[in-house]
Amino acid sequence: MRRADEDPELLRLVRRYVTPGQRYLKLGGSVLGMTGRRRTRFARKLGQAAGRITLRELSVLLEGGWRERQTAAWFIAITRKTEFRGRLGELLLDSEVCFAGQAYCVALAAFSTPADADLLTAYLDRYLRCPELDYDQGAALGALLLLDVRLGCDQATRFLAPGGLWQQWLDGPPSKSRDAPDSYRETIGELCVFAAACAGHGSGPER
């Protein structure tokens, strides 16, 4: 993992894309609480940054810490750069850092292909068997449920069967949120809608 305090190239990208306006703190669920002009302005600036960043710069950010990876994944979701599908799947499955997993799930849900559903399924197959790990199981399930709707599939069904892996994970220690699976699907869906709105702002100059 590359560290910005030791890597001039990464530090430059962090200052340009990750930390302006504390962007990394506003990504994810926080954007759903934004309304009106604040939300529109944030979407515009995020979309413009996503439109300018290069493939090389995205790859470098994905080698950094959680802030860098989360931001890069959001840019990938906004621009639908599907060439990063495999890399995002690897990062999700490895779960090396906290906080970035939801962004990977949003990007895979935004791509909306069977290949993305397969990556989410692989994650759930591994981490629902680890009740002691409360990582991004909810986000991954929500993304998979959303793709089931979009693709006309039912890959999430076996996880949600009575006594299935989802229930086993919930029931295992430590205690976890008991939010309904559909609530995770709705959250990921809303985040995908926001990503699409950001994409509409293109690559014009940031204001």
JOBELMO-V420820 format. One record per pair of residues at least 12 apart in sequence whose C-alpha atoms are under 8 Angstrom apart, sorted by sequence separation. I is the first residue (numbers start at 1). J is the second residue. D is the distance in whole Angstrom. If there is no record, write none. Layout:
i & j & d
I & J & D
I & J & D
//
This chain:
i & j & d
92 & 104 & 6
108 & 120 & 8
144 & 156 & 6
91 & 104 & 8
92 & 105 & 8
124 & 137 & 6
58 & 72 & 6
123 & 137 & 8
73 & 88 & 8
89 & 104 & 8
105 & 120 & 8
141 & 156 & 7
88 & 104 & 6
124 & 140 & 7
123 & 140 & 7
124 & 141 & 7
88 & 108 & 8
120 & 140 & 6
120 & 141 & 8
85 & 108 & 7
120 & 143 & 8
121 & 144 & 7
51 & 75 & 8
120 & 144 & 6
50 & 75 & 5
49 & 75 & 8
50 & 76 & 7
73 & 100 & 8
80 & 107 & 7
117 & 144 & 6
47 & 75 & 8
50 & 78 & 7
51 & 79 & 7
46 & 75 & 8
50 & 79 & 7
70 & 99 & 7
74 & 103 & 6
77 & 106 & 7
78 & 107 & 8
82 & 111 & 7
93 & 122 & 8
70 & 100 & 5
73 & 103 & 6
74 & 104 & 8
77 & 107 & 4
80 & 110 & 7
89 & 119 & 6
93 & 123 & 5
117 & 147 & 7
47 & 78 & 7
66 & 97 & 6
69 & 100 & 6
70 & 101 & 8
73 & 104 & 6
76 & 107 & 6
77 & 108 & 7
80 & 111 & 6
85 & 116 & 7
89 & 120 & 8
92 & 123 & 7
117 & 148 & 8
17 & 49 & 7
65 & 97 & 7
66 & 98 & 6
71 & 103 & 8
74 & 106 & 8
66 & 99 & 6
67 & 100 & 7
70 & 103 & 6
74 & 107 & 7
77 & 110 & 6
66 & 100 & 6
70 & 104 & 8
73 & 107 & 6
77 & 111 & 7
101 & 135 & 8
102 & 136 & 6
105 & 139 & 6
109 & 143 & 5
113 & 147 & 8
121 & 155 & 7
101 & 136 & 6
105 & 140 & 6
108 & 143 & 8
109 & 144 & 7
112 & 147 & 6
121 & 156 & 8
129 & 165 & 7
98 & 135 & 8
102 & 139 & 6
106 & 143 & 7
109 & 146 & 7
114 & 151 & 7
128 & 165 & 6
131 & 168 & 7
145 & 182 & 8
101 & 139 & 8
102 & 140 & 7
105 & 143 & 6
109 & 147 & 6
112 & 150 & 7
113 & 151 & 7
117 & 155 & 8
128 & 166 & 6
131 & 169 & 5
112 & 151 & 8
129 & 168 & 8
130 & 169 & 7
131 & 170 & 7
142 & 181 & 6
146 & 185 & 6
95 & 135 & 8
128 & 168 & 8
129 & 169 & 7
131 & 171 & 8
132 & 172 & 7
141 & 181 & 7
142 & 182 & 7
145 & 185 & 6
146 & 186 & 8
128 & 169 & 5
131 & 172 & 5
132 & 173 & 6
142 & 183 & 7
143 & 184 & 8
144 & 185 & 8
131 & 173 & 6
132 & 174 & 6
134 & 176 & 7
142 & 184 & 4
143 & 185 & 6
146 & 188 & 8
24 & 67 & 6
27 & 70 & 8
131 & 174 & 7
138 & 181 & 7
141 & 184 & 7
142 & 185 & 4
146 & 189 & 7
13 & 57 & 7
24 & 68 & 8
27 & 71 & 8
141 & 185 & 7
142 & 186 & 7
139 & 184 & 6
142 & 187 & 7
143 & 188 & 6
24 & 70 & 7
138 & 184 & 6
139 & 185 & 8
142 & 188 & 6
143 & 189 & 8
14 & 61 & 8
24 & 71 & 6
27 & 74 & 8
13 & 61 & 7
18 & 67 & 7
139 & 188 & 7
10 & 60 & 7
18 & 68 & 6
10 & 61 & 7
18 & 71 & 6
10 & 64 & 7
14 & 68 & 7
17 & 71 & 8
4 & 64 & 7
2 & 63 & 6
3 & 64 & 6
1 & 63 & 6
2 & 64 & 5
3 & 65 & 7
1 & 64 & 6
2 & 65 & 7
1 & 65 & 7
28 & 102 & 7
28 & 103 & 7
109 & 188 & 8
106 & 188 & 6
110 & 192 & 6
105 & 188 & 8
109 & 192 & 7
106 & 191 & 7
107 & 192 & 8
106 & 192 & 6
77 & 192 & 8
78 & 195 & 5
77 & 195 & 6
78 & 196 & 6
78 & 198 & 6
79 & 199 & 6
74 & 195 & 8
78 & 199 & 5
51 & 199 & 8
50 & 199 & 8
48 & 198 & 8
43 & 194 & 8
47 & 198 & 4
48 & 199 & 8
51 & 202 & 6
52 & 203 & 6
46 & 198 & 6
47 & 199 & 5
50 & 202 & 8
51 & 203 & 4
47 & 200 & 7
48 & 201 & 6
50 & 203 & 7
51 & 204 & 8
43 & 197 & 7
44 & 198 & 6
47 & 201 & 5
48 & 202 & 5
49 & 203 & 7
43 & 198 & 5
47 & 202 & 6
48 & 203 & 4
45 & 201 & 8
47 & 203 & 7
48 & 204 & 6
44 & 201 & 5
48 & 205 & 7
49 & 206 & 7
29 & 187 & 8
32 & 190 & 8
43 & 201 & 8
48 & 206 & 6
32 & 191 & 7
31 & 191 & 8
45 & 206 & 6
29 & 191 & 8
44 & 206 & 8
45 & 207 & 7
28 & 191 & 7
//
